[in-house]
Amino acid sequence: MILRILLIIVSLAHWHAQAATPVTSVTAHKNSIVYYGDISDAANEAVLELLNAHPKTFTTLAITSPGGEVNAGMDLGDMVFSHQLRVNIDDYCLSSCANYVFTAAPHHHISNRAVIGFHGGVTGMEDSFDTVVLTMPESQRAAAKATFANYIQNAIERQHRFFKKVGVDPTITTLGQAPVYNQHEASEAYVGWYYSIDDLHRLGVKHIEVINPPWKQRDLSQTVKFFKVSVPADRYHEDSAALAPKESHLK
């Protein structure tokens, strides 16, 4: 239970430090499932119940979310992919929402003001966890770190399988951490990054329709800003989908 709480803290710390967290709700509206708030096991279960109870009704997931724990994000992404749900984003989809829900959809409808913010995938959690674990009593740190090392390795392997299945370049979660962007990553002015629609397509995220184009990425607030990451010309999802998962540095 303690580890679970820590993982949630690590996953959401950057977003919740700057803005109040919306209470998660899952509702049905015509042929859409409307998901608002943190991605969580309970909310995902509500989505699954709707899909199972009305197997031919829902074609769309309309989501507004700051993200959530990575496995919960992949769980929701798995549902989007297996049910071939279109993802609609009117306001924002950040962190695990961008990594695993947006990428899993066969088709995407976004408003011209939608914020699709990436912040790093599973491996990006390690440094944050190292910081959080220092707040624990010293006698608990070794056990927590060992448990987290097992968690992170399993999550890395799952993330590799996930992106291979959905046909998206897994570096979509890490390109913003390249050395060329160190000044942005180190700056408190930015909490993550975004891609152009063309670059999303290069990474394997296709069929993106903008409502009332053009789409222009915006900042959510003065403290929740995103920098633009450009995908190298030779970086295509076909080249990297077969990459073996990397091992965690935590041992």
ABEGO torsion letter per residue (X at the ends): XAAAAAAAAAAAAAAAAABBBBBBBBBBBEABBBBBEBBBAAAAAAAAAAAAABAAABABBBBBBAEEBAAAAAAAAAAAAAAGBBBBBABBBBEAAAAAAAAABABBBBBAABBBBBAEBAAAAAAAAAAAAAABBAAAAAAAAAAAAAAAAAAAAAAAAAAAAAGBBAAAAAAAABAAAAAAAABAABAEBBBBAAAAAAAGBBGBBBBGOBBBBBBABAABBBBBBBBBAABBAAAAAABBBBBBABX
